[in-house]
Amino acid sequence: MESTSAHKVLDILLLFNTSQPELTVDEISQQSQIPISTVYRYIRVLSDKGFLEKSGTKSYRLGLRFVELNRVAGGSNRDLRLIALPSMKRIADQIIETVSLMRLFNKYAICIESIEGRHVVRVIIEQGRLQPLHTGASSKVLLAWLDENEWDSYLQVPLQSITENTIINVDEYKKQLRQTREQGYATSDGEIDDGGRAIAVPLFDGKGKILAALSVEGPSFRMTDDIMADYLDLLLTEAETIRQQLA
């Protein structure tokens, strides 16, 4: 399958989430901007392989193949999640905002654990959520500590705009990655969700290799610069606690 075709197939799969667990062919075509005839062809392949299944007469949903893949992914991430979860709970108890743990997954950042904030107005990061690696504080952290020669292989050029604040200039994004590495953390302001801000720090193993990003997300009217500075201290403290347990 050609690279462009593979990207289109992934784009289709990423349309399914808890907000829209079932989609018709027309909806898939409209949201992905892929012609209906092409959507039908991809759906046929995905259905044959168990990644999609019919729901009713017109809709499709994710298939049972994802249950198997989830077991594999869950197993590989289980130890890190178990070690990080107490720290995440301590952070969440103190600040009442959403706390998430994200790792690299191909050309995306994937949420492997999340504790939802308890405010009425909050940012929701669902476990299993995928986000492009040019968006969000966690993505910056996950890329920043890789070798710079690897960055281009992860970034999906041209960078696509998700909001008005999404960084779509590759050179500017690489500048932010270098800044992230120098200062030891990353922030984002409305790059994925309008009105949302985040701050993230790296989690390293005992050899100093980047494993994951630990982050706090919340609405911008609460996530002021002063508040985020306080959250940074808390994140760094818990990140060190996790590192010591991983060593």
Secondary structure, 3 states (H helix, E strand, C coil): CCHHHHHHHHHHHCCCCCCCCCEEHHHHHHHHCCCHHHHHHHHHHHHHCCCEEEECCCEEEECCHHHHHHHHHHHHHHHHHHHHHHHHHHHHHHHCCEEEEEEEECCEEEEEEEECCCCCCCCCCCCCCEEECCCCHHHHHHHHCCCHHHHHHHCCCCCCCCCCCCCCCHHHHHHHHHHHHHHCCEEEECCCCCCEEEEEEEEECCCCCEEEEEEEEEECCCCCHHHHHHHHHHHHHHHHHHHHHHC
